[in-house]
Amino acid sequence: MKINKVKNQISQRGIRLCTFGFTAGTGILAAASCATNTEEKKLPNIILIMSDDMGYSDIERFGSVIHTPNLNRLADEGVSFRQFYNTARSCPTRASLLTGLHPHQAGIGHMMNDRAVDGYRGDLSPHSVTIAEALKPAGYKNYAVGKWHVTRHITENSSKHNWPLQRGFDKYYGILSGAASYYDPGALCRDNQLISPFNDPDYTYPATGEESYYLTEALGDNAVKFIREHNRETADKPFFMYVTFTAAHWPMQVPERFVTPYYGKFDKGWDELRREKYAHQVEQGIVDARWDLSADSTVTPWDAVEDKRFETRCMEVYAGMISCLDKNIGKIIDELQATGQLDNTVVLFLQDNGACAEITGRERPLYYAPVPEGEKLEPMQPDELQKDGRPWRTRDGLPVKRGYGVLPGGHDTYIAYGKGWAYYSNTPFREYKHWVHEGGISTPLIVRWKNGIKAAGEIRQTPGQLPDIMATLVDISGAGYPQSYNGNTIVPLQGVSLKPAFEKDTESDRFLFWEHENNKAIRQGKWKLVYKFTPQDEYKDVDRPTPYDKWELYDLENDRTETKNIAGKYPEKVRQLADEWERIAWKSLVKPYPEEKYF
């Protein structure tokens, strides 16, 4: 009773009691949050922004011709990390980013289905905490906007245990699934309720004359809405906002006003444009001149392309989608500035995987998505939920067109931009989404925080990967990383804080580690060991080590484009890194693999 009385007196005087947790990267028990209310107000807001299925060089400051003024501003007023890594696919990246663990440790080593092995449950692990759950004890309010994609339970009557509000967020607006029409997204959700874009009482989309609703604009608007509501309701507290745009994931859809500036910009085709981009990257210091431009013999040469108008239209629409993305990042920046919060807000931007070479919607000449049995091709009612990630009809009852030659952009099309343009988007690197060569896992990381970063416009070469984001945010906020949560033991944090690198590059001999669809890589310092799985490598026991002679070794200082395999020259380095990969794989729940093949 006396203890409670003292606590009440302390609370009434505006003093927060100390809470304790293990400080990121140290394992030392430390006071995680022990501050007065006045001091609490000085804690920075945090906005973590991620785009979808974009290549390493799709934004201006990394070599693109696509206009991204708001991302340029963040880069010019902060620091840009040139050697940061994701996990090669959307859902594992989100699991790793949210939890500070390797994706298999977070339960999502592959896709959103249960493979009966802990690393492959397709559902965020109860032995993890999200950034929101970690920051909440430090006084943060938490908001999520955009693509969730870390649970297989996304239907009306399914369990909501891994929906955003059950994982530490106070408000949510976005899609729970992995892909959706931008004009009528499936699995659209506000807080804990699935909705239609056209029956949402909390958001009235602005009419433009071109379309009624567009997802990228809605995500930007709702992020601004949450910031305004936070200032009105809980301005005395800092906030964390997780903003995950679906752009520029297929389908290639965007209002035409965003496409117009790019008419004719890509008519030279991906071969010539890729060479031009590489030369520009070298000139600007984005790419080291020692690195040769990689090549992919499986990409159709531009001169042999069957329908050049179709292909250039795909890239024009893709560019327009990125311009729309950048515009909506600008809405968030503008709101922070208008409310005097920009300089004390940590704004981070990154991408979830490399450029996407998938051929969704391009498989054959014009065809219409089949009408499901028992359904009719007729308009949908405002309250009717869109249940399909790849819908067969539009909201106004039109059939959805697919196929090679169908010009994308409109609400009645559903098409990816294709391998040739992914090749261009990933300049100068090898491979794409799915693979763990540099083209599959490399992402820009931009961090702006005027009150905490003295540098402006500087480049960092410090390598890092997704678990480092949680470690960095725990470090910045003074929050503790728990050993247990909700009665569950929590896997220790796998990342290292990037905060020291905000001021200058740092060096480390730590291992960076990847696995996706049996594609494998490990990096230590300048050395990277990588293995690309092919269907010919049909091991009967996938849990046994990959033979040493199957690995490729690269010196990333001299050859980050991975054009010179030097495994034969350094066999001891191959064995050392391959053995270390095996150790981390078992520790991180990569192994055991599911019994069935999934790659």
Salt bridges, closest charged atoms under 4 A:
GLU40 OE2 - ARG16 NE 3.15
ASP52 OD2 - ARG94 NH2 3.44
ASP52 OD2 - LYS147 NZ 2.63
ASP53 OD2 - HIS249 NE2 3.62
ASP53 OD2 - LYS433 NZ 3.23
GLU60 OE1 - HIS67 ND1 3.01
ASP76 OD2 - ARG61 NH2 2.87
GLU77 OE2 - ARG73 NE 3.25
GLU77 OE1 - ARG448 NE 2.64
ASP114 OD1 - ARG121 NH1 3.12
ASP114 OD2 - ARG152 NH2 3.53
ASP118 OD1 - ARG121 NH2 3.32
ASP123 OD2 - HIS153 NE2 3.70
ASP123 OD2 - HIS161 NE2 2.68
GLU133 OE2 - ARG167 NE 3.02
GLU156 OE2 - LYS387 NZ 3.87
ASP170 OD1 - LYS136 NZ 3.17
ASP170 OD1 - LYS141 NZ 3.79
ASP184 OD1 - ARG395 NH2 2.92
ASP200 OD2 - ARG190 NH2 2.81
ASP202 OD2 - ARG190 NE 3.81
GLU210 OE1 - ARG257 NH1 2.89
GLU211 OE1 - ARG257 NH1 3.37
GLU217 OE2 - ARG257 NH2 3.07
GLU217 OE2 - LYS327 NZ 2.88
GLU217 OE1 - LYS331 NZ 2.80
ASP221 OD1 - LYS331 NZ 2.66
GLU229 OE1 - LYS171 NZ 2.75
GLU229 OE2 - LYS225 NZ 2.54
GLU233 OE1 - LYS171 NZ 3.24
GLU256 OE2 - ARG313 NH1 2.83
GLU272 OE1 - ARG275 NH2 3.03
GLU276 OE2 - LYS268 NZ 2.64
ASP288 OD2 - ARG290 NH2 2.85
ASP292 OD2 - LYS564 NZ 2.77
ASP296 OD2 - LYS419 NZ 3.99
GLU311 OE2 - ARG362 NH2 2.62
GLU316 OE1 - ARG309 NH2 3.62
GLU335 OE1 - ARG228 NE 3.15
ASP343 OD1 - ARG448 NH2 3.24
ASP352 OD2 - ARG94 NH2 2.80
GLU358 OE2 - LYS433 NZ 3.57
GLU358 OE2 - HIS434 NE2 2.74
GLU384 OE2 - ARG393 NH2 3.01
ASP396 OD1 - HIS411 NE2 3.31
ASP412 OD2 - LYS401 NZ 3.46
GLU431 OE2 - LYS532 NZ 2.84
GLU438 OE2 - LYS528 NZ 2.78
GLU438 OE1 - ARG560 NE 2.68
GLU458 OE1 - ARG460 NH2 2.84
ASP468 OD2 - ARG510 NH2 2.44
GLU515 OE1 - HIS104 NE2 2.77
GLU517 OE2 - ARG89 NH2 2.64
GLU517 OE2 - HIS110 NE2 3.06
GLU517 OE1 - HIS434 ND1 2.99
GLU517 OE2 - HIS516 NE2 3.88
ASP537 OD1 - LYS550 NZ 3.39
GLU552 OE1 - ARG430 NH1 3.64
GLU552 OE1 - HIS437 NE2 2.96
ASP555 OD2 - LYS526 NZ 3.58
GLU562 OE2 - LYS528 NZ 2.90
GLU572 OE2 - ARG575 NH2 2.05
GLU580 OE2 - ARG583 NH2 2.55
GLU582 OE1 - LYS591 NZ 2.89
GLU596 OE1 - ARG115 NH1 3.03
